Amino acid sequence: MSRPTTALVTGGAGLIGSHIVDLALARGWQVRVLDSLERQTHRRGKPPWVPDAAEFVAGDVRRRRDWERALDGVDVVFHEAAYGGYMPEIAKFIHVNSYGTALLLETIRDRNLPVRKVVLASSQAVYNEGAYRCPEHGRFYGTTREVARLARGDYAVHCPACDRPAEPVPTDEAAPMGGENVYAISKADQERLLVSWGRSTGIPTVALRYSCTYGPRQSLFNPYTGVIAIFCTRLVNGLPPVVYEDGRQSRDLVFVEDVARANLLVATDERADGRIFNVGTGRAAAIGNLARLLAAKLGAAVEPQLPGEFRPGEMRALISDIGRIGELGFRPEVTLEDGIDRYLAWVAEQGAVAEYFGAAERRLRRRQIVKRAASVEAPAAGANTAPVSSASPAVAPAVAPAASDAAGGTGGGGG
C-alpha cells in the first residue's frame, strides 16, 4: 500500500494557504505548514483555523535551516508565503519573495530532495496592464500608464494607434510581463526562478497567477492588501471606503476556495507541468460599485469617497482569461455575491473590528506611493466599465467597530 502524498504549504496559516491545507487534508494527504506568522497579518498569533491534523513549523522562508526542516519527506510544495500588497518597503519584498523562493529551489536541488512538484503562488500583478480593445484598431495589450497622464486625472488606457480610450477584455497568459511596483517585480522574479529551475532540474513546476483573492480568513489587520477587507474595516467603523482614481477601475475577484481547488488540480494533473495559468473568474468588478455593494450589505448609508488619488504602476483593469486552466477542468464555483455574503458572515464572528488603513495611507502618501491628481472627473452613474450589482438589499450591520482603534483619517483602498 503506497503512503499518502505529503504536502508542504508555506504561508499555510494565511488566506489561501490555509484553504489549501484544508482541501489537501480532506483528500487524505499529509500536510505540513511553514509560516512565520507575520504580525502585520497575524496580529493575534497562530490563528485557530490551523488544524491539529497538519504539522506546524514556525519558520521563515529567508532561513535555509527552516527550509531544510520543512522540506523533509515532502512530495509537493505549495509556495504561498509572500510579502504582498502596497506596503512601502522595498528590500523586504525582494528578500521574502525573491530570495525566499531562491532558497527553496536551491535547498531542494542541493540536498537532492525527492520533491515531485512545486506549485507557486504568482499574481496578476506580473502583467504590465490588462488586454484592451479599440473599436477601430482591435485588441492590444495595455502598457503601464504614464504618471503625467494619471496626474492630470486621465486614468484610461488608450489605444496606441489612435489614442482613444479602450475597453478592457480578458487577459491571457501571453500578455507581456513587466512589474512597475516592487511587489510585481518580486512576483515576476519568483516566476522566472521557478521556470528556469524546473527546466534545469527536470522537476515539474507550475505557477498560478491569482486574480484578487478574497474570502474567510482574509486578515482584518493588514491595511495594505485586500480591497474587500479594507473597505469592510472602514464601513463598520463608520468611515467611507476611499476609492482611488475615479472608481471605474476593475478587478477580477475570485473566492479563496476556488483558488485552493485550482492548486490541488494542477498539483495532481501532469498536463499542468511546466506551465503558467491564470486563476480567476473571467468577470470584472468595478471598484466603486464594489464599495457600494459592501455598504448596502452592511447596512451602511454611506457613499465611497473619491479624493482623486492614484498609485503609480497600478493596473487600470484586469479580467483573467481562464481558458487555459479551464482545459484542465477548472471552473470557479462561487459567485461574487455569494462569496461576499460568506466573507461578511465570517467577519461577523470575529468580534470588534479595528480600522488601520487611515494611518497606513498617510504613510504611503509620505513615501509617494499614493499621489494626488490635479483634477478628477466624477464617475457618471452606470459609467463603470465593469459593473457590480448595487441593488442588493441592505441588511443590519454584521460586525461591530472596535472601541479604541477606530481611527479617523482618509484611508481606503481600491485595487
C-alpha positions, 0 to 999 in steps of 0.5 A: 500500500503506497503512503499518502502524498505529503504536502508542504504549504508555506504561508499555510496559516494565511488566506489561501494557504490555509484553504489549501491545507484544508482541501489537501487534508480532506483528500487524505494527504499529509500536510505540513505548514511553514509560516512565520506568522507575520504580525502585520497579518497575524496580529493575534498569533497562530490563528485557530483555523490551523488544524491539529491534523497538519504539522506546524513549523514556525519558520521563515522562508529567508532561513535555509535551516527552516527550509531544510526542516520543512522540506523533509519527506515532502512530495509537493510544495505549495509556495504561498508565503509572500510579502504582498500588497502596497506596503512601502518597503522595498528590500523586504519584498525582494528578500521574502519573495525573491530570495525566499523562493531562491532558497527553496529551489536551491535547498531542494536541488542541493540536498537532492530532495525527492520533491515531485512538484512545486506549485507557486503562488504568482499574481496578476500583478506580473502583467504590465496592464490588462488586454484592451480593445479599440473599436477601430484598431482591435485588441492590444495589450495595455502598457503601464500608464504614464504618471503625467497622464494619471496626474492630470486625472486621465486614468484610461488606457488608450489605444496606441494607434489612435489614442482613444480610450479602450475597453478592457477584455480578458487577459491571457497568459501571453500578455507581456510581463513587466512589474512597475511596483516592487511587489510585481517585480518580486512576483515576476522574479519568483516566476522566472526562478521557478521556470528556469529551475524546473527546466534545469532540474527536470522537476515539474513546476507550475505557477498560478497567477491569482486574480484578487483573492478574497474570502474567510480568513482574509486578515482584518489587520493588514491595511495594505492588501485586500480591497474587500477587507479594507473597505469592510474595516472602514464601513463598520467603523463608520468611515467611507471606503476611499476609492482611488482614481475615479472608481471605474477601475476593475478587478477580477475577484475570485473566492479563496476556495476556488483558488485552493481547488485550482492548486490541488488540480494542477498539483495532481494533473501532469498536463499542468507541468511546466506551465503558467495559468491564470486563476480567476473568474473571467468577470470584472468588478468595478471598484466603486460599485464594489464599495457600494455593494459592501455598504448596502450589505452592511447596512451602511448609508454611506457613499465611497469617497473619491479624493482623486488619488492614484498609485503609480504602476497600478493596473487600470483593469484586469479580467483573467482569461481562464481558458487555459486552466479551464482545459484542465477542468477548472471552473470557479464555483462561487459567485461574487455575491455569494462569496461576499455574503460568506466573507461578511458572515465570517467577519461577523464572528470575529468580534470588534473590528479595528480600522488601520488603513487611515494611518497606513495611507498617510504613510504611503502618501509620505513615501509617494506611493499614493499621489494626488491628481490635479483634477478628477472627473466624477464617475457618471452613474452606470459609467463603470466599465465593469459593473457590480450589482448595487441593488442588493438589499441592505441588511443590519450591520454584521460586525461591530467597530472596535472601541479604541482603534477606530481611527479617523483619517482618509484611508481606503483602498481600491485595487 
